């Protein structure tokens, strides 16, 4: 489980082309083999620790439901280690299980708008939580097939959000508590 409070922007060193893809990330985070790390909101397991960071393995299925297939060596990625019992919950509960890939449609000042599958609109609540590329954010506005979030300068500086452009695809994870409540109806 994660909070969506990004600890570091890591950088992709290399991505292997094999059945089980290996992604080498340059990072100063202290991790060990077996640790869970959210990378752009995707929960992945550390399989090797290097002098400059760590490696994660990715199964083919993950490519179909995330933006991972678009990643390239040199890209920066949002990183957050899994919560430990007793850690502060500064954002909201995030599992690292991406619900869908959305697209940024516009930016007006500090407000960013995104498309989503209209079938998922019931997971959104005014001023509710959402995770975009692993970042815990508050929903500013909602329509039938879109929503927006407002960002503070700190978030833009310390995450990959500042690199988004119109048409950029993002990993979206809806609020876990909302999904639980909806599933109980």
N, C-alpha and C positions, 0 to 999 in steps of 0.2 A: 504494500500500500504506500502511496505517495501523497504529497500535499499540493503539488503544483507550484511550490516555491523553488525556483530554479537555483541550483547551487553554483553552476558554472556553465559557460559556453565552451564545449570541447570542440575539437577539430578532427574530422575524418582524415586519417592518414592513408588508409587503403581499404579496398573492398575486394575480396576474392570472388572469383567466378567458379563456384562449385555447387554440388547438391546442397550441402550445408554451408551457406555463405558465412564468411568470417569478416567482421568489420573491426578494423584497428582504429581506436580513438585516442588522440593525444589529450591528456587530462591530468590535472593535479589532484583529483579526488583520490582519497585513500579507499581502495577496494581490495577485495580478495576473491579468489575463485569461488564461484557459487553465489556471489552477491547479486541481488537484483538492482538494476539501474534503469530508470526511465530515460530513454533517449528520444527526443521529440515526442514524448508522451507514450512511447511504446516500451512496455516492460520487457527487458532482455536480461539474460544471465551472463555474468562475467565468466569467461572460460579460460582466460589467460591474463596475467598481469605482466606488463612490459616495463622497461625503464622509464618510458615517457607516457604511460597510460595503461590501457587495457584493451582486450579483445572480447567481442561478443559473437555468438553464433546465431544465425537467423534461418529459420525454416522457410521454405518456399511459400507456404500458405500466408505468412505475414505480408508478403509483397502485395497480395491481392486486396488487402483490406486497409493498407496504410500508404503513406507517401514514400516508403522505404525504397522502392524501385527507382525513384528519382534522385536519390542521394548520390553524391560524387565525392571522390577524394578532394580535399580542400574545403568542403562545406563545413560550416559551423553548426553545431547541434546543441540543443538544450539538454542539460544533464541534471538528474536528481537521484540520489541514493534512496533506497527504501527506508521507510520509517522504522525506528526502534521503539519498543515500549518505553514510554516516558518522554518521548520527543514532543515538542510543541507542535500543534496542528495549526500552522499559520495560514494555510490556504483552505482547501476542502479535500475530502477524501477522493483520491484518484486511484484507480486500479492499474492503469497502464494498458487497459484493453480498449483499443480504439474502436469506436462505434461506427464511424464513417469518415470519409474524406470529403471535406468541403472546399470551397473556393472563395478567396477574397474577391469581392466585387467592387468595393470602393473604399476610399479613405477620405474623410473630411476632418481636418484638424487632427485631433487625437482619437477620433472615433473610426473604427474599422468595421466594415460590414462583410458578412459571409453568407453564402448559400448553404443550404442543407436539404436533406430529403424531407419533404413535407410530412411524411409518415412519422418523423421524429419530433415534430413541433410540440407534441404534448409533454415532452421532457423539459421544456423550457418554461421558466417562470420569470416575471419581471424582477430584476435585481437578484436573480438566482445565479448559481455557479455553473461554469462550464470550463472545460479544459481544451485549450487549443495548443497543439504542439507541446503538450505537457505543462503549459502555464495555466495556473488557476486564475480565472478572470470572472468578472461580474457582468452579467448581461445588461446592456443599456436599453435595447429595444428589440422587439420581436414582431415578425410578420409571418405569413403562412409558410414561406419557404426560405426565410432569411432571418438573421439576427445581427446585432452589432454589439461591440464591446468598446469601452473607453479605456485608454491606457495612460498611465502616468509616465513621466520621463524616465524614472528608474527602471521600469519594466522594459522600455524600448532600448535602454543602454545595456542592460544585463542579460538580455535574452536575444533570440534570433528574430524577434518580432519586427525589429527595425528594417530587416532585409526583405520583408514581404512587399510584393507589388500586386497590382490588379491582375488577377488570373492565377496568383500563387495558390497551390493546393496545400491544405493543412490537415493534420490529424485532429479529429474532434472526438472527445469523450464526454458524454452527457453526465450530469450529476448522478452519482450512484444512489443517493437517497431518493431522488426523483424517480429513478428507474425502479427501485424497490417498491415505492408507494404505488406507482402505476401498475406494476405487475400484480399487486394484491387486489386490484379492483375486479 
